[in-house]
Amino acid sequence: MGNFTKLDEEFICENCGNIVPILGYTSRDHCNHCLYSKHVDINPGDRAEECQGKLIPTAVKNDAKKGYVIIYRCEKCGAIRKNVAAKDDNMKLIIKLSSNPF
């Protein structure tokens, strides 16, 4: 696993169309409205992944150190990825996803 590259930038969510603001304390890696992400990184922040598929949020697990961790499945290649939930994420969706088996 390579080093984390901090890349905190505003973007428009390809799933719901909302503007997703910068996070400010770490890199933003998913939409805070619908929780979707995009398969763009091989190592966090490098934007070197060729797949570019949508990462569909499928479950949430609670990690004692990291808090909520969103589990994703890429709709294009099937890869499984994980992202730590952000402070401004849609809590209703996180709670809903937490009932899904991981």
SELUM-382329 format. One line per field, with one value per residue (C-alpha): residue number from 1; residue in three letters; x, y negated, z negated. Coordinates in steps of 0.001 Angstrom, whole numbers, always signed. Example, Ala and Ser with C-alpha at 12.3 -4.5 7.8 and 13.67 -1.06 7.14 Angstrom:
<tormars>
drennu <- 1_2
mivex <- ALA_SER
x <- +12300_+13670
y <- +4500_+1060
z <- -7800_-7140
</tormars>
This chain:
<tormars>
drennu <- 1_2_3_4_5_6_7_8_9_10_11_12_13_14_15_16_17_18_19_20_21_22_23_24_25_26_27_28_29_30_31_32_33_34_35_36_37_38_39_40_41_42_43_44_45_46_47_48_49_50_51_52_53_54_55_56_57_58_59_60_61_62_63_64_65_66_67_68_69_70_71_72_73_74_75_76_77_78_79_80_81_82_83_84_85_86_87_88_89_90_91_92_93_94_95_96_97_98_99_100_101_102
mivex <- MET_GLY_ASN_PHE_THR_LYS_LEU_ASP_GLU_GLU_PHE_ILE_CYS_GLU_ASN_CYS_GLY_ASN_ILE_VAL_PRO_ILE_LEU_GLY_TYR_THR_SER_ARG_ASP_HIS_CYS_ASN_HIS_CYS_LEU_TYR_SER_LYS_HIS_VAL_ASP_ILE_ASN_PRO_GLY_ASP_ARG_ALA_GLU_GLU_CYS_GLN_GLY_LYS_LEU_ILE_PRO_THR_ALA_VAL_LYS_ASN_ASP_ALA_LYS_LYS_GLY_TYR_VAL_ILE_ILE_TYR_ARG_CYS_GLU_LYS_CYS_GLY_ALA_ILE_ARG_LYS_ASN_VAL_ALA_ALA_LYS_ASP_ASP_ASN_MET_LYS_LEU_ILE_ILE_LYS_LEU_SER_SER_ASN_PRO_PHE
x <- +0_+1406_+1360_-1771_-1899_-4056_-6353_-9344_-11306_-14904_-16684_-20101_-21409_-21902_-24682_-26943_-25628_-25060_-22031_-19794_-17687_-14127_-13915_-11202_-9595_-8732_-9393_-13010_-13503_-17281_-20536_-21871_-25448_-25829_-22519_-21499_-17849_-15820_-13159_-10338_-7497_-5102_-3567_-5581_-5446_-3296_-6098_-4221_-7045_-8148_-11532_-13397_-16587_-19100_-18480_-21861_-22234_-23336_-22741_-21310_-19222_-18349_-14614_-13560_-10720_-12020_-15760_-18136_-16492_-18500_-18036_-18298_-18588_-17508_-20344_-17840_-15124_-16585_-13708_-14467_-13239_-13645_-13882_-14159_-17402_-17070_-18545_-21115_-22284_-25980_-26521_-29893_-28154_-25316_-27828_-29752_-26554_-25416_-28216_-26765_-24490_-20825
y <- +0_-3384_-6581_-8638_-11698_-14472_-15722_-17572_-19094_-20020_-17869_-17148_-13704_-11536_-9641_-12346_-15528_-17431_-19652_-18032_-20615_-20174_-18464_-20582_-18070_-15231_-14254_-14052_-10647_-10260_-12196_-13316_-13302_-9823_-8272_-7109_-7302_-6762_-4136_-6583_-5638_-2721_-4243_-6895_-10224_-9146_-9221_-6463_-3877_-3298_-1723_-4974_-3043_-4173_-2799_-1785_-1957_+1513_+1702_-143_+1269_-467_-501_-1288_-3560_-5002_-5265_-4370_-2779_-2620_+549_+114_+2394_+1036_+1357_+1709_+4107_+5508_+4326_+3828_+582_-1077_-4758_-6301_-8246_-12028_-14230_-15708_-12440_-11602_-9820_-8379_-6487_-5365_-3939_-2241_-696_+464_+3039_+4681_+7677_+7146
z <- +0_+970_-970_-1497_+771_-676_+2071_+616_+3467_+4213_+6808_+8290_+7352_+10437_+8667_+7188_+8849_+5602_+5103_+2498_+621_-582_-3936_-5480_-7831_-5425_-1809_-690_+949_+1230_+1477_-1883_-505_+1065_-176_+3335_+4279_+7444_+8098_+8848_+6486_+6298_+3161_+1287_+3108_+6073_+8716_+10592_+10932_+14545_+13679_+12857_+11936_+9331_+5855_+4467_+670_-434_-4196_-7174_-9986_-13230_-13894_-17469_-16284_-13001_-13687_-10880_-7836_-4607_-2534_+1250_+4269_+7652_+10156_+13012_+11794_+8561_+6335_+2645_+1069_-2340_-3296_-6739_-7140_-7306_-10022_-7624_-6016_-5722_-9053_-7976_-5155_-7419_-9903_-7083_-5643_-9080_-9075_-5921_-6473_-5752
</tormars>
